[in-house]
Amino acid sequence: MIQPTASLPAAGPVTGDAALTGAPSVAHGPALPDDATTGVLGLFESWVRRTPQAPAVTDGGHTWTYRQLDAAADEVVSGLRDRVRPGDLVGVCLDRSAALVVTAVALARLGAVYLPLGPRPGERRIGAVTEDLDVACLIGDPELLPPAHRAAEHVPLALPGEGANAAGTVVAAFAAPPRPGALRAPREAFYAVLTSGSTGRPKAVVVGEPSLGALLDWYRAETGLAPGDRQSLLIGVAFDPHLLELWAGLTSGAALVPAPDAVRWDTDLLVSWWREAAVTVGVAATPMVEPLLEQPWPQGLALRHLVVGGDRMRRRPGPDVTATVHNAYGPAESTVVTTAHAMRAADAAADGTGAPPIGVPIPGVTVVVTGADGHPVPRGEEGELRVGGTALALGYLDPELTAARFTAPAPGPGLPGVSRLYRTGDRVRMRQDGLLEFLGRLDEQVKISGVRIEPAEVEAALEKDPAVRGAVVTAPRTPDGRTRLVAYVRPAAGATTTGEALLTAVRDWLPEQAVPAAVRIVDSFPLDANGKVDRAALTRDAAAPDGTGGPDAGTAGADAPAPATPGERIVLDAVRDLLARPATALTDNFTKAGGTSIVAARLLTVIEKECGVRLRAPELLRQPDLRAVAALVDRRRAAARGTGA
């Protein structure tokens, strides 16, 4: 919303006349059963006893039964029992694979705290984590661990080595003891995940087993996940929905199906994988699913339920969509999913054609929309979303951060059973029917010429044009410190438009200060490692002069040597087009020039189409610059011709 003053209303308790005009923006999810559910680990072990020969993980041609997974986890426990104590943080640097699943089960049995970091954690990020937190060890491929852990004491682990993303060798690396004062996890923690910190150092959120267990109970009830189903293991390992996928499969008697890495960045590959792997229940990031909702739904899918989240959803499923699509919302601080809205083809138009709501709270969760003073606002008014109930994490490992974000409810009408609320920082509105609508982030507001502007509202104005599929608005600073708005727009299928035409149209919707300074037409938005729109990358791009693609891209310029081989021409033209950076040169590194995994997948497709050479993403990403990529293409092309292929 665009406001010249404060971003939130200062509403007090809803009483008197206010109570007559609207109920307070408070909603409670269904009550949890009085009898406590079996613990997460206990549910897995019950399936080991009941269906020991059922598939627990299926990865291509390799399958591990519940009994085999159970035995492999016991081996890991034996190898670590003398070194890892209950409550110890263990950083897991593995990709989606049977080895990862075995490790998760083993750490749960040890009472250790599972801290997923992904297979190639950044050296600086890990350095900050291991300096701030008391991490007992890192588990991963010794060749891919940070230097300090590559040179540390290693304990070999007998983990499954087969599968698309499996590591050949896995060790537990024990580096130097933590510094005095390093933060430890509480004994009741089950897992921890890292989130971004305003200081540039990641924050660790810790979650207890009951919170995860309540989420899994909802997920199984909502999707009907059961023996015979195939649950995708698709989400990036460092992203908290990965915990939902992994333990949903293991606590339901279903089979987990790890996805090859390329699947996460290419919608066509994702659909093919869903079909070939016969996935019946899946979780996916919003930017990967929205393109599927803009075209005829793929045929031949066994997919029954698809839980989507991680970004603002702008599309609803059409009448041909055969899966129930759940628009899920939830920060890591409230255990992956806080609210959800199920959309079925039969009722796709039941509540309008605009962006779908984020729904209602799941069981055990309380949501409150508050004003700046913490009191609930009347339904229909916007405010900050605060969350309470069973879903809440234990907090951050840093007690000061916990105290700042997990607070007691404001004095006044009580919230039965709710002793603390997490401040999400998200702007929402609760409709009269109790459904929540997501409006944007409080901290995304910017001030231009004294007017507070919400980029989400500018995005919505651009998206009113039928030629626009989606828009992302950034607010980079100019070298002299001024802020300007730059919009990135994806055209609708078959539509043609220009930045000038779009700017003319949005002037009817926005005040002068909110009209973007520039509009850039793009084929796709870059995604980060978690599958969300990489707003930081777009902001960096927007901070560069128009058309240069970045502050360093201009060094290539007109003085750069022209492409000399067919491979150089194909690679350079494709990268310039995909990144919308005409100054990109052969001497540029693909990743540093702005290439992401999704752009890499599209580049590989262009190369194969243009010259019949199929490279793998790791080959592309290992090359020092685009000239080396082109040389590889030329060699493969010459070899194919030499063999008559």
Disulfide bonds with the S-S distance in Angstrom:
none
